[in-house]
């Protein structure tokens, strides 16, 4: 993934993306921007503050893109940029050395947060959420289970940060989040991955914590061993503002909806049998509590 000498020279200024690009209407063609910034400015940045600022600037482009054509064109351009980011990252991931990997994990976190802010701006529109999910689970998307060459560490890192970033975005939010739809890529991957460590990570970092957070308070002390990460993170902003089937949902309704979604994916014919059994067990045990 290392950039050429010519590109290195251009990158040494470590450009601040918002200042370097005439944003707004001029960002109507964005496909090449993720490639350029991933392989030059961000790759070459070695100072933590510069890395953080550039990562934030790159992620913020999702919300700053504003081509002519109205709201629909604006969303399409933002999603094209997001797809370009993930395409570049999946392609180049194996070339990132251990000294640079942490800053790329940070970049992923920033993009996840910006993606949620984009969806929030769109009112959590079902079509917008579906398109984001399609980008993540595409054949060569970061959460693909169909293409063996896609690095599994991308999916596991997404599992590590997804709820945390959603919790941040939901702070003070007025519109509820369609949680089941937002977590659909994780339900699909948990049912279909052929890598046991990926299944385990998704369950421990996404489903176990959110199911624990959605328990009624009187039930929280019954099974302390299963509370896992929820001890440290209750996800209050998410839990208090969830939508199920177009209506605001309480904890029980949201919890049941998450369990149904997990069961639905596990019940599909193509689901991996070992994953199916594990998910059925979780649904049965959690449903009985």
N, C-alpha and C positions, 0 to 999 in steps of 0.2 A: 504493500500500500504506500510505501515511501514515495514522495513526490520527486519529480525530476529536478536537476539543478536549476533549470530555468524557472520552474515553478517555485522552488525554494526561495530564490531571490525575490520574487514577487511577494512571498509570504512573510518576509522578515519584518515588515512594517506591522504585522499582526493587526489587520484592519478591523475596525469596529464596524460591523455589518450595517448597522442602522445609519451610520454616517457615510459609509462608502457607497451605498446604493441609493439612488433616488427612488425611494419606496413609493407605494401607492400604485398609481396606474401603470408605471413603467415596469412593475413586476408582473406582467401578464404572461410572460414566458419564463417559467422558473425551473424547468426540468434539470438544467445543468448546475444550478446553484449548490445543491447538496454535494455533488461531486467535487466542485471547485473548493468549497470551504472545508470539506472533510479531508481532502488530500493536500491542502496548502495551509491556510491560516490556522485551523484547529490542530492539524497534525504537528505543525512546527511550534505552536505555543507551548512554553515550558514554565511560565510563571503562573502560580495558582490563581491569582486575581485576574490575569488575562484570560486564562482558561475559562473561569467562571463567567466572566463578562461576555466572551465570545459565544460560549454555549447558550447563554440566555438570549443573546442577540439572534443567533441562528434559530432558536426555537420560536422566538417572538415573531419571526417572519410569517409564521402560519396565520397570525392575527393581523399582520400589517399589509399583506397582499390585498390589493384592491383594484383589479382591472375594470375597464369599462364593461358594462353589461348588467349591472345590478347585483343583488344579493346572491342569486343563483350562480352567476359567473364567479363571484368572489369565493364562494364555497368550493366550487369546482377547482379553481386555481390553488386554493389552500390545500385541498386533498391531493392534487397533482404534486405539489411540493412535498407533502408528507410521504406520498408514495415514492418520490425520488429519493428522499432521505433514507427510507428503509431499504430500497433497492441498492443504494450505494453502500449502506452499512453491512447488509448481508453479504454482498459481493466482496467487500474489503476486510471483513472481520478477522479472517484467519491470518491476515498480514499485520495485525496490530500486536506489537510486542508488549511484554508484561510491564514495561516502564510507562506505557501510554494507556494501558487498558482502563485504569481507574477514571481517567478523564473522559473516556468514551462512555463508561457507565454513567458518569455525571451527565453527559450530553443526552443519553437516552432518557434519564429522569426528567430533564428539562423539556424534552419533546413530549413525553407523556403528559406532563403538566399542561403544556401549551395545547395539546390535543384536547384535553378535557375543557380547557377554557374556550377553545374553538367550538366544541359541541355545546357548551353552556351558552355561548353567544347565539347559537342557532336554536336555542330553546330545547335542546336535547331531541331535536327532530329525529324521528325514527329512521328516515332515509339516510340522514347524515351519520347516525350511529352505525347503521348497517354498512355504509361505505367504508368507515374507519375499520370496522371488524373485517371486512373483506380484504383490506390492505394488509392487516396483520396476519390473516390466515391464508393468504394467497399461496400458490404453489411454491414460490420462493420468498414468501413473507417471513418475518421473524418468528411467527408461531405456526409455521407449516409442519405438519406431520407426514406429508406426502413426499417431500424431497429430503433425502438423507444428507445432502451436502449443506443444508442450512444448519448453522451451529446451534446446538441446544442451549448454550449459555445465554443466547439472546432471550429465549422464552423464559428461562429461569430468572434472569434479571428483571424482566417485565413483571414476573410474579412478585419479586421482592419489592418493587416500587409502586405497583398499580394502585393499591388501596391507600397507601400513604399520600400519593399525589391527588387522588380523588378526594380524600378527606380535606386536603388543603383548599382545593378549588370549591368545595361545597360549604366552606366557612362563610356564613352570612348569605348563602344563596336563597333566592326566592323561589325558583322553580325546582321541583323534585327531580331526582335522577332516576332514570329507568334502569335500576341496578341489574336486573336479570339480563337485559340487552347488552349493557356495558361489559358484563362478565362472560358473555357468550363465547368469546374466543378461548377463554380458560376452560369452560365446560367442554367445549369441543376437543381441545387438546388433551385434557385430562382423560377423556374417553378413548382417544385415538392414538396417543403417543405409544411408540414401541420402546421407549426408553424409561425404565422404571424410576430412575432418579428425577426425571422431569415430572412424572405423575406425582411422586411424593412431594416435590417442591411446590407444585400447584396446590395440592391439598393443604399443605402446612402453612403456606404463605398467603393463600387467597381464601379458600373455602372454609377451612377450620376457623380462622380468625373472624370472618364476617358472620358465620353461623353463630359463633360464640357471642359476638357483639349484639346479635339480634335475639338473644335469649331474654326472657323476662327476668327481672331482677331476682325474683323469688327462686328461680331455678339455677342461678349462677354458681351456687356453692355445692350443687349436687355432684358434679363430675369435674373436680378441679384439674385432673390430669389432661382433660381435653380442651382446656382454655387456652393453652399454648400462648401464642403471641398476643392474644387479646388482653392478657394481664397488663401489658405495657401500652396497648393502644386500643381504645374502645371505639374508635371511629364514630364519635358522637354526631359529627356534622352529616355523615352519610346516613346513619341510622334514623335520624330525626327528619329526613327529607327524601323518602323513597317513593317512587311511583310504581304501581303494578297495574297493568291493563288500563292505563290512562287515568288512574285515580290515586290519590295519596294513600299510602299503606302504613299500617302500624307494624310493630316488630313481628308479630306472629304471621301476618299476611305476607310480609316480605320474606321471612324465613321459609315459609312454605313454598313460596314462588321460586326461591333459589334451589331448594331441594327438588322441586318438580323439574326445573331446568336441568339439573345434574342427572336426574333419572332419565329424562327424555333423551339426552345425548348418549348415555350408557346403554339405553335400550335399542339404539339403532343397530342395524345388521352389521355394519362395518366396524363397530367398536371393538377394541381389543378385549378379548375375553377376560384376561386377568384384571384389566382396568374396570370392566363391567362389574365383576364380583366385588371389588373394593368399593366402588361407588355405591352399589346396592347396599353394602354393609353400612356405609356412612349414612345413607338415606334412611335405612331402617332404624339405626340407633338414634340418629338425631330426630327422626320423626316421632320416636317413642317418648322423647323427653318432655 
